[in-house]
Amino acid sequence: MLERGGYGQFCPVSMAAEVLCTRWTTLIVRELLAGTTRFNDLRRGVPRMSPALLSKRLKELEKAGVVTVARNGGGVEYHLTPAGEDLRNIIMGLGIWGTRWVESQLSLRNLDPSLLMWDIRRNLNPQPLPPRRCTIQFQYPELPDSRQNWWLVVDSGSVDLCNFDPGFEIDLLLRSSLRTMTAIWMGVAKTHREIDEGNLELTGDPSIAGAIQKWLSLSPFAGHVVNAA
């Protein structure tokens, strides 16, 4: 029986769209493909989505055979099934298409420090950093106090994100507008140029500052930007 909102066509494109094209669904799959497994972490990847709707979409994906639910002790984890993993090239293709064909300046209107920092956190490469705990602070002066400061704590290969002062000595402070850092992350702007033009200020350990282009891994789609500044 056709479910409400279905297309009523036998075409595989329409059947796939019935699963994937409801609001937020592709972004949830994106988060799962990035390695997120817990509900609260999924919420950080889609911060404007209500918990109730996220729960509903996860149940729909489970019913469709895209997601499986595992109970680990007292917690619940969400994992992609083989059918879900098979969506990787499709989701990547959507991102590459958006990078190439959607005006980058339009993307830079959708600024969100929590989402940006979550993306930076999970893509950061700890290898170029010193083999000790490192605390890197990001500061966006134009934002309200509650959203202005963010800290990445890198220790033993793991990276934690805090939006409150963790109380550790700061090894490096990055200070820029949110727009500048988002443009760098997306590959629309180049780190060295933003530093040279005074749009990005680095204060602290010179070795960490000098390796920024190695540890600050960019968006997976950054390499597909045309004519980055």
C-alpha positions as CSV (number, residue, x, y, z in Angstrom):
1,M,0.0,0.0,0.0
2,L,1.3,3.5,-0.9
3,E,2.2,5.4,2.2
4,R,1.0,9.0,2.6
5,G,3.3,11.3,0.6
6,G,4.6,8.6,-1.7
7,Y,5.0,9.2,-5.5
8,G,3.1,6.1,-6.6
9,Q,5.6,5.2,-9.3
10,F,7.5,2.0,-9.9
11,C,10.6,4.0,-11.1
12,P,13.6,3.2,-8.8
13,V,14.4,6.9,-8.6
14,S,10.9,7.6,-7.1
15,M,11.2,4.7,-4.7
16,A,14.6,5.8,-3.5
17,A,13.3,9.4,-3.2
18,E,10.5,8.2,-0.9
19,V,13.1,6.9,1.5
20,L,15.8,9.7,1.2
21,C,14.0,12.9,0.2
22,T,12.0,13.7,3.3
23,R,13.3,16.8,5.2
24,W,16.6,16.2,7.1
25,T,16.9,12.5,6.1
26,T,19.9,13.0,3.8
27,L,21.7,15.0,6.5
28,I,21.1,12.2,9.0
29,V,22.7,9.8,6.6
30,R,25.6,12.2,6.1
31,E,26.2,12.2,9.8
32,L,26.1,8.4,10.0
33,L,28.4,8.1,7.1
34,A,30.8,10.4,8.9
35,G,31.0,7.9,11.8
36,T,28.4,9.4,14.2
37,T,26.5,6.7,16.1
38,R,24.9,8.2,19.2
39,F,21.7,10.2,19.3
40,N,23.1,13.3,21.1
41,D,26.1,13.4,18.6
42,L,23.6,13.2,15.7
43,R,21.8,16.2,17.2
44,R,25.1,18.1,17.1
45,G,25.4,17.4,13.4
46,V,21.9,18.6,12.7
47,P,21.5,21.3,15.5
48,R,18.3,22.8,14.1
49,M,16.4,19.6,14.0
50,S,14.1,18.8,16.9
51,P,14.9,15.6,18.9
52,A,11.4,14.3,18.2
53,L,11.8,14.6,14.5
54,L,15.3,13.1,14.6
55,S,13.9,10.1,16.5
56,K,11.1,9.8,13.9
57,R,13.5,9.9,10.9
58,L,15.8,7.3,12.5
59,K,12.8,5.0,13.0
60,E,11.9,5.5,9.3
61,L,15.4,4.7,8.2
62,E,15.4,1.6,10.4
63,K,12.1,0.5,8.8
64,A,13.6,1.1,5.4
65,G,16.6,-1.1,6.1
66,V,19.1,1.8,6.0
67,V,19.8,1.9,9.7
68,T,20.2,-0.7,12.4
69,V,19.9,0.0,16.1
70,A,22.3,-1.6,18.6
71,R,22.0,-1.4,22.4
72,N,25.3,-1.1,24.1
73,G,24.9,-1.5,27.8
74,G,22.5,1.4,28.8
75,G,23.1,3.3,25.6
76,V,21.8,3.0,22.0
77,E,23.9,3.3,18.9
78,Y,22.8,3.7,15.3
79,H,24.7,2.1,12.5
80,L,24.3,2.0,8.7
81,T,23.4,-1.3,7.2
82,P,25.0,-2.4,3.9
83,A,22.2,-0.6,2.2
84,G,23.0,2.5,4.1
85,E,26.8,2.3,3.4
86,D,25.9,1.9,-0.3
87,L,24.6,5.5,-0.1
88,R,28.1,6.9,0.5
89,N,28.8,7.7,-3.2
90,I,25.4,9.2,-3.6
91,I,25.8,11.6,-0.6
92,M,29.3,12.5,-1.6
93,G,28.0,13.2,-5.1
94,L,25.3,15.5,-3.8
95,G,28.0,17.4,-1.8
96,I,30.3,17.6,-4.8
97,W,27.5,18.9,-7.0
98,G,26.5,21.5,-4.4
99,T,30.1,22.6,-4.1
100,R,30.5,23.0,-7.9
101,W,27.1,24.4,-8.9
102,V,25.5,26.2,-5.8
103,E,26.8,29.7,-5.4
104,S,29.3,29.6,-2.6
105,Q,28.3,33.0,-1.3
106,L,24.8,31.7,-0.8
107,S,26.2,28.9,1.3
108,L,28.1,31.4,3.4
109,R,24.8,33.0,4.5
110,N,24.0,29.9,6.4
111,L,26.5,30.4,9.2
112,D,26.3,28.2,12.3
113,P,29.3,28.1,14.8
114,S,28.2,24.9,16.5
115,L,27.9,23.0,13.2
116,L,31.2,24.4,11.9
117,M,33.1,23.5,15.0
118,W,31.5,20.0,15.1
119,D,32.7,19.5,11.5
120,I,36.2,20.8,12.3
121,R,36.4,18.6,15.4
122,R,35.6,15.3,13.6
123,N,37.9,16.0,10.7
124,L,40.9,17.4,12.6
125,N,44.1,15.5,12.1
126,P,45.9,15.0,15.4
127,Q,49.1,13.7,13.8
128,P,50.9,17.0,13.1
129,L,50.3,18.2,16.7
130,P,52.7,17.7,19.6
131,P,52.4,14.3,21.4
132,R,50.7,15.8,24.4
133,R,47.4,17.4,25.3
134,C,46.8,20.4,23.1
135,T,44.1,23.0,23.6
136,I,43.1,25.1,20.6
137,Q,40.6,28.0,21.1
138,F,38.5,29.4,18.3
139,Q,37.1,32.9,18.9
140,Y,34.5,34.6,16.8
141,P,34.3,38.2,18.2
142,E,31.2,39.3,16.4
143,L,29.0,36.6,18.0
144,P,27.1,36.8,21.3
145,D,29.2,35.8,24.3
146,S,27.5,32.4,24.6
147,R,28.6,31.4,21.0
148,Q,31.8,33.3,20.7
149,N,34.4,30.9,22.1
150,W,35.0,27.2,21.3
151,W,37.8,24.9,22.4
152,L,39.2,21.8,20.8
153,V,41.1,19.5,23.3
154,V,43.3,17.0,21.5
155,D,44.7,14.3,23.7
156,S,46.1,10.8,22.8
157,G,44.6,11.0,19.3
158,S,41.1,11.9,20.5
159,V,39.5,15.3,19.9
160,D,36.8,16.8,22.2
161,L,34.8,19.9,21.5
162,C,33.8,22.3,24.3
163,N,31.7,25.5,24.2
164,F,32.8,26.3,27.7
165,D,36.4,26.9,29.0
166,P,37.8,23.4,29.8
167,G,40.3,25.0,32.1
168,F,43.5,24.0,30.3
169,E,46.3,26.2,29.1
170,I,45.6,27.5,25.6
171,D,48.3,26.3,23.1
172,L,46.8,28.3,20.2
173,L,44.1,30.9,19.8
174,L,42.5,31.4,16.4
175,R,40.6,34.6,16.1
176,S,38.5,35.4,13.0
177,S,34.9,36.1,11.9
178,L,32.7,33.1,11.6
179,R,32.3,33.8,7.9
180,T,36.1,33.7,7.4
181,M,36.5,30.4,9.2
182,T,33.6,28.9,7.4
183,A,35.0,30.0,4.1
184,I,38.3,28.4,5.0
185,W,36.6,25.1,6.0
186,M,34.6,25.0,2.8
187,G,37.7,25.6,0.7
188,V,36.3,28.9,-0.6
189,A,39.2,30.8,1.0
190,K,42.8,29.9,1.6
191,T,44.3,29.9,5.2
192,H,47.5,31.6,4.3
193,R,45.8,34.4,2.4
194,E,43.3,35.1,5.3
195,I,46.3,35.3,7.7
196,D,48.2,37.6,5.3
197,E,45.1,39.9,5.0
198,G,44.6,40.0,8.7
199,N,41.3,38.2,8.7
200,L,42.7,35.2,10.7
201,E,44.9,35.8,13.7
202,L,46.9,33.0,15.3
203,T,48.4,33.5,18.8
204,G,50.4,30.9,20.7
205,D,52.7,28.0,20.0
206,P,54.4,28.8,16.6
207,S,54.9,25.2,15.7
208,I,51.1,24.5,16.0
209,A,50.3,27.7,14.2
210,G,52.8,26.8,11.4
211,A,51.2,23.4,10.9
212,I,47.6,24.7,10.7
213,Q,47.2,23.6,7.1
214,K,48.1,20.1,8.1
215,W,45.9,19.6,11.3
216,L,43.0,21.7,10.2
217,S,41.6,19.2,7.7
218,L,39.0,20.8,5.5
219,S,35.5,19.8,4.4
220,P,35.5,16.6,2.3
221,F,34.1,18.7,-0.5
222,A,36.7,21.5,-0.3
223,G,38.8,20.0,-3.1
224,H,36.0,20.4,-5.5
225,V,35.6,24.2,-5.1
226,V,36.2,26.1,-8.3
227,N,38.4,29.2,-8.1
228,A,38.9,29.4,-4.4
229,A,40.1,32.8,-3.2
